[in-house]
């Protein structure tokens, strides 16, 4: 018997040492959040949990437990046949469920009886979540940040990508949040993760960084779409030195036409997103933008959005929120192409 119980505090320090992180919860619980890199081996599926829960209330706990045991045994057998038959004897998984109870315990026991060295997460996902929330209060404080500022369409995300390709440490909050960071930033058909999963993604990115090296991050607000950036991270970002990317207006329009091509291809979706601006810009202005887009003049709408909506509040927002903006290093690429921004990233990374 080599089953080992491990605390959440120890587990998050050793996550990369396990050969697999196995989440025994249902598929909906797994979808909301999980340990970084975990795979889902449900001991009970959502539908099975519903059936057992109904039987527990309407028949008896004893009958429900018998039903649940049969379902769990069947599911574990399927997981073993599908995932485990090719694993070597020295394979070491970490197994968890919601509270480290019956669902993960049953799977861990079977894997242990086979002869694997199995670690069972004490307190399950619940304790992992508590550990991550606590760590996010201190972890962001270990790093020095460099904030990439620039008006909408200036190529900040492209520059961050290029910096990452040069080996720089990049915290891409928009990528982690699956959102472009503006009122039009939600990618159609691609929802944002839950707040819990976003926290996990930020935590997981930060824990792999070297505190001796700078971390590059875009000048985000407190929220990226509907998701809140950890408070300690925002505070560190707003006190950090800044880099100011300045692109000509037409270059910004061209960049946005490329990066938001899904709106160019789906004009009704673009017009629907513009409705979000009615409270700020008024019905007549938004109606005019929608009519222009429907007439095929999306480029002119993008230009007008920049000039009348995004740009006027940009400078005020940067000066109010980022202490280093006034003294920011200015870079002025000739255009927003990936090739040109790659050259800028190469110079900055060196």
C-alpha positions as CSV (number, residue, x, y, z in Angstrom):
1,X,0.0,0.0,0.0
2,X,1.5,3.3,-1.1
3,X,-1.4,5.7,-0.9
4,X,-0.3,9.1,0.4
5,X,-2.5,11.9,1.6
6,X,-1.1,15.4,0.8
7,X,-2.2,18.8,1.9
8,X,-3.2,21.5,-0.6
9,X,-0.3,23.7,0.5
10,X,2.2,20.9,-0.3
11,X,0.3,19.9,-3.5
12,X,0.6,23.4,-5.1
13,X,4.3,23.4,-4.4
14,X,4.7,20.0,-6.1
15,X,2.1,20.1,-8.9
16,X,4.7,19.7,-11.7
17,X,6.2,16.6,-10.0
18,X,3.1,14.3,-10.5
19,X,2.7,12.3,-13.7
20,X,-1.0,13.1,-13.8
21,X,-3.6,15.2,-11.9
22,X,-6.8,13.3,-11.9
23,X,-10.1,15.1,-11.1
24,X,-12.8,12.6,-10.0
25,X,-15.6,15.2,-9.9
26,X,-18.4,15.5,-12.5
27,X,-17.9,17.1,-15.8
28,X,-19.6,20.4,-14.8
29,X,-17.5,20.7,-11.7
30,X,-14.4,20.1,-13.7
31,X,-15.5,22.7,-16.3
32,X,-15.9,25.4,-13.7
33,X,-12.3,25.1,-12.5
34,X,-9.7,22.4,-11.8
35,X,-6.0,22.1,-10.9
36,X,-3.8,23.3,-13.9
37,X,-3.3,20.5,-16.3
38,X,-5.8,18.1,-14.6
39,X,-7.8,15.5,-16.5
40,X,-11.4,14.5,-15.7
41,X,-12.1,10.9,-14.7
42,X,-15.6,11.4,-13.1
43,X,-16.5,8.8,-10.5
44,X,-20.1,10.0,-11.1
45,X,-21.2,12.0,-14.0
46,X,-23.6,15.0,-13.6
47,X,-26.6,12.8,-14.6
48,X,-25.5,10.0,-12.3
49,X,-25.2,12.4,-9.4
50,X,-28.7,13.7,-10.1
51,X,-30.1,10.2,-10.2
52,X,-28.4,9.1,-7.0
53,X,-29.4,12.3,-5.2
54,X,-33.0,11.9,-6.2
55,X,-33.0,8.3,-4.9
56,X,-31.3,9.5,-1.7
57,X,-34.2,11.9,-1.0
58,X,-37.2,9.9,-2.4
59,X,-36.3,6.3,-1.5
60,X,-33.5,6.0,1.1
61,X,-29.9,6.8,1.7
62,X,-29.1,3.1,1.8
63,X,-30.6,2.4,-1.6
64,X,-28.9,5.5,-3.0
65,X,-25.5,4.4,-1.7
66,X,-25.9,1.0,-3.3
67,X,-26.8,2.6,-6.6
68,X,-23.9,5.0,-6.3
69,X,-21.4,2.3,-5.5
70,X,-22.3,0.3,-8.6
71,X,-22.0,3.4,-10.8
72,X,-18.7,4.5,-9.3
73,X,-17.3,1.0,-9.7
74,X,-18.4,0.8,-13.3
75,X,-16.9,4.2,-14.1
76,X,-13.6,3.5,-12.4
77,X,-13.3,0.3,-14.3
78,X,-13.8,2.2,-17.6
79,X,-11.2,4.8,-16.6
80,X,-8.7,2.0,-15.8
81,X,-9.3,0.2,-19.1
82,X,-9.1,3.5,-21.1
83,X,-6.3,5.3,-19.3
84,X,-4.2,3.1,-17.1
85,X,-3.3,-0.2,-18.9
86,X,-0.3,1.4,-20.5
87,X,1.1,3.1,-17.4
88,X,4.4,2.0,-16.0
89,X,4.7,0.9,-12.4
90,X,6.5,4.1,-11.3
91,X,3.5,6.3,-12.6
92,X,2.5,8.7,-9.8
93,X,-0.8,10.4,-10.0
94,X,-2.5,13.0,-7.7
95,X,-6.2,12.3,-7.3
96,X,-8.8,14.7,-5.9
97,X,-12.6,15.4,-5.8
98,X,-14.6,18.2,-4.1
99,X,-13.5,17.5,-0.5
100,X,-11.1,14.6,-0.8
101,X,-13.9,12.2,0.1
102,X,-15.6,9.2,-1.4
103,X,-15.3,9.9,-5.1
104,X,-11.5,10.5,-5.2
105,X,-10.9,8.0,-2.3
106,X,-12.5,5.1,-4.3
107,X,-10.4,5.8,-7.4
108,X,-7.3,6.3,-5.4
109,X,-7.8,3.1,-3.5
110,X,-8.1,1.1,-6.7
111,X,-5.0,2.7,-8.2
112,X,-3.2,2.0,-5.0
113,X,-4.2,-1.6,-5.0
114,X,-2.8,-2.0,-8.5
115,X,0.6,-0.9,-7.2
116,X,0.9,2.8,-8.2
117,X,2.2,5.4,-5.7
118,X,-1.0,7.5,-5.5
119,X,-1.3,10.9,-3.8
120,X,-4.8,11.9,-2.5
121,X,-5.4,15.6,-2.1
122,X,-6.6,16.2,1.5
123,X,-9.7,18.5,1.4
124,X,-9.9,18.1,-2.4
125,X,-10.6,21.0,-4.8
126,X,-12.1,23.1,-2.0
127,X,-8.8,23.3,-0.2
128,X,-6.8,23.8,-3.4
129,X,-9.1,26.8,-4.2
130,X,-8.5,28.3,-0.7
131,X,-4.8,27.9,-1.1
132,X,-4.8,29.6,-4.5
133,X,-6.9,32.5,-3.3
134,X,-4.5,33.0,-0.4
135,X,-1.4,32.7,-2.6
136,X,-2.8,35.3,-5.0
137,X,-2.6,37.8,-2.2
138,X,1.2,37.4,-2.0
139,X,2.4,35.8,-5.2
140,X,2.0,38.9,-7.5
141,X,4.1,40.9,-5.0
142,X,7.3,38.9,-5.8
143,X,7.6,40.3,-9.3
144,X,8.6,43.5,-11.1
145,X,6.3,44.4,-13.9
146,X,6.6,46.4,-17.1
147,X,3.3,47.7,-18.4
148,X,2.6,47.9,-22.1
149,X,0.3,50.9,-22.7
150,X,-1.2,52.2,-25.9
151,X,-4.5,53.2,-27.4
152,X,-6.9,50.6,-28.7
153,X,-5.5,49.0,-31.8
154,X,-1.9,49.9,-31.0
155,X,-0.7,46.2,-31.2
156,X,-0.2,45.7,-27.5
157,X,-1.3,42.0,-27.6
158,X,0.8,41.4,-30.7
159,X,3.8,43.0,-28.9
160,X,3.3,40.7,-25.9
161,X,3.1,37.7,-28.1
162,X,6.4,38.7,-29.8
163,X,8.0,39.3,-26.5
164,X,7.1,35.9,-25.3
165,X,8.6,34.4,-28.5
166,X,11.8,36.2,-27.6
167,X,11.8,34.4,-24.3
168,X,10.5,37.3,-22.1
169,X,8.1,36.6,-19.2
170,X,4.7,37.6,-20.4
171,X,1.4,37.6,-18.4
172,X,-1.2,37.8,-21.1
173,X,-4.4,38.6,-19.0
174,X,-6.6,38.9,-22.1
175,X,-5.6,35.4,-23.3
176,X,-6.1,34.0,-19.9
177,X,-9.6,35.6,-19.7
178,X,-10.4,34.8,-23.3
179,X,-11.4,38.4,-23.9
180,X,-10.0,41.3,-25.9
181,X,-10.4,43.7,-23.0
182,X,-13.0,46.2,-24.5
183,X,-16.7,46.4,-24.8
184,X,-16.4,44.6,-28.1
185,X,-13.8,42.2,-26.8
186,X,-15.9,39.0,-26.2
187,X,-15.0,36.5,-29.0
188,X,-18.3,35.3,-30.5
189,X,-19.0,31.6,-29.7
190,X,-16.1,31.5,-27.2
191,X,-17.2,32.3,-23.7
192,X,-14.9,33.5,-20.9
193,X,-13.8,31.0,-18.2
194,X,-15.3,31.2,-14.7
195,X,-13.8,33.6,-12.2
196,X,-12.4,30.6,-10.4
197,X,-10.7,29.2,-13.5
198,X,-9.3,32.7,-14.4
199,X,-7.8,32.9,-10.9
200,X,-6.2,29.5,-11.4
201,X,-4.9,30.5,-14.8
202,X,-3.3,33.7,-13.4
203,X,-1.9,31.8,-10.4
204,X,-0.5,29.1,-12.6
205,X,1.2,31.6,-15.0
206,X,2.8,33.5,-12.1
207,X,4.1,30.5,-10.3
208,X,6.3,29.6,-13.3
209,X,7.9,33.0,-13.5
210,X,11.4,33.9,-12.2
211,X,11.2,36.8,-9.7
212,X,14.7,38.0,-10.9
213,X,13.3,38.8,-14.3
214,X,10.7,41.4,-15.4
215,X,7.2,40.4,-16.2
216,X,5.5,42.1,-19.2
217,X,1.8,42.8,-18.9
218,X,-0.8,44.9,-20.7
219,X,-2.4,48.0,-19.0
220,X,-5.6,46.3,-18.1
221,X,-8.4,47.7,-16.0
222,X,-9.6,45.9,-12.8
223,X,-11.8,43.7,-15.0
224,X,-11.2,41.9,-18.3
225,X,-14.6,41.4,-19.6
226,X,-16.6,40.0,-16.7
227,X,-13.6,38.7,-14.8
228,X,-11.8,40.5,-11.9
229,X,-8.0,40.7,-11.9
230,X,-6.6,39.8,-8.5
231,X,-6.4,43.0,-6.4
232,X,-2.7,42.6,-5.4
233,X,-1.7,42.1,-9.0
234,X,-3.6,45.3,-10.1
235,X,-1.9,47.3,-7.4
236,X,1.5,46.1,-8.5
237,X,0.7,46.8,-12.1
238,X,-0.5,50.3,-11.4
239,X,2.8,51.2,-9.6
240,X,5.0,49.7,-12.3
241,X,7.1,51.4,-15.1
242,X,5.3,51.7,-18.4
243,X,6.0,51.3,-22.1
244,X,3.9,53.5,-24.4
245,X,3.2,52.1,-27.9
246,X,2.0,54.7,-30.4
247,X,0.7,53.8,-33.8
248,X,-0.8,56.1,-36.5
249,X,-4.6,56.0,-36.6
250,X,-4.8,54.3,-40.0
251,X,-2.4,51.6,-38.8
252,X,-4.6,51.0,-35.8
253,X,-7.7,50.7,-38.0
254,X,-5.9,48.2,-40.2
255,X,-4.8,46.1,-37.2
256,X,-8.3,46.0,-35.7
257,X,-9.8,45.0,-39.1
258,X,-7.4,42.0,-38.9
259,X,-7.8,41.1,-35.3
260,X,-11.6,41.5,-35.2
261,X,-12.1,39.8,-38.6
262,X,-14.9,37.7,-37.1
263,X,-17.0,40.9,-36.9
264,X,-16.1,41.8,-40.5
265,X,-17.4,38.4,-41.5
266,X,-20.5,38.5,-39.2
267,X,-22.0,42.0,-39.4
268,X,-25.1,41.1,-37.4
269,X,-22.9,40.0,-34.5
270,X,-21.0,43.3,-34.7
271,X,-24.2,45.3,-34.7
272,X,-25.4,43.4,-31.7
273,X,-22.2,44.1,-29.8
274,X,-22.5,47.8,-30.7
275,X,-25.8,47.9,-28.7
276,X,-23.7,47.8,-25.5
277,X,-22.6,51.3,-26.3
278,X,-26.1,52.9,-26.4
279,X,-25.9,54.0,-22.8
280,X,-22.6,55.8,-23.4
281,X,-23.0,57.1,-26.9
282,X,-26.8,57.4,-27.4
283,X,-29.2,55.6,-29.6
284,X,-28.7,57.8,-32.7
285,X,-24.9,57.4,-32.8
286,X,-25.1,53.6,-32.3
287,X,-27.9,53.4,-34.9
288,X,-25.7,55.3,-37.4
289,X,-22.8,52.9,-36.7
290,X,-25.0,49.9,-37.2
291,X,-26.4,51.2,-40.5
292,X,-22.9,52.0,-41.8
293,X,-21.7,48.5,-40.9
294,X,-24.8,46.9,-42.6
295,X,-23.9,49.0,-45.7
296,X,-20.4,47.5,-45.7
297,X,-18.6,50.5,-44.2
298,X,-17.1,48.6,-41.2
299,X,-13.7,50.2,-41.6
300,X,-15.3,53.7,-41.2
301,X,-17.2,52.5,-38.1
302,X,-13.9,51.2,-36.6
303,X,-12.2,54.5,-37.3
304,X,-15.1,56.5,-35.7
305,X,-15.2,54.1,-32.7
306,X,-11.5,54.9,-32.1
307,X,-11.8,58.7,-32.5
308,X,-15.1,59.3,-30.7
309,X,-15.3,56.4,-28.2
310,X,-12.0,54.8,-27.2
311,X,-9.4,57.6,-27.7
312,X,-11.0,60.5,-25.7
313,X,-10.9,58.7,-22.4
314,X,-7.6,56.8,-22.9
315,X,-5.1,59.5,-21.8
316,X,-7.1,60.4,-18.8
317,X,-7.5,56.8,-17.7
318,X,-3.8,56.0,-18.1
319,X,-2.8,59.1,-16.1
320,X,-5.3,58.3,-13.4
321,X,-4.5,54.6,-13.0
322,X,-0.8,54.0,-14.0
323,X,1.8,56.0,-12.0
324,X,4.5,55.3,-14.5
325,X,2.6,56.4,-17.6
326,X,3.9,60.0,-17.6
327,X,7.5,58.8,-17.7
328,X,6.8,55.9,-20.1
329,X,9.3,55.0,-22.7
330,X,7.7,55.7,-26.1
331,X,8.1,53.4,-29.1
332,X,6.5,54.3,-32.4
333,X,6.5,51.3,-34.8
334,X,5.8,52.2,-38.5
335,X,2.8,49.9,-38.5
336,X,1.1,47.2,-36.4
337,X,2.2,44.2,-38.5
338,X,3.6,41.2,-36.6
339,X,6.9,41.5,-38.4
340,X,7.4,45.2,-37.3
341,X,6.3,44.5,-33.7
342,X,8.6,41.5,-33.6
343,X,11.6,43.8,-34.3
344,X,10.4,46.1,-31.4
345,X,10.1,43.0,-29.1
346,X,13.6,41.9,-30.1
347,X,15.1,45.2,-29.0
348,X,13.0,45.4,-25.8
349,X,13.8,41.8,-24.8
350,X,17.6,42.3,-25.3
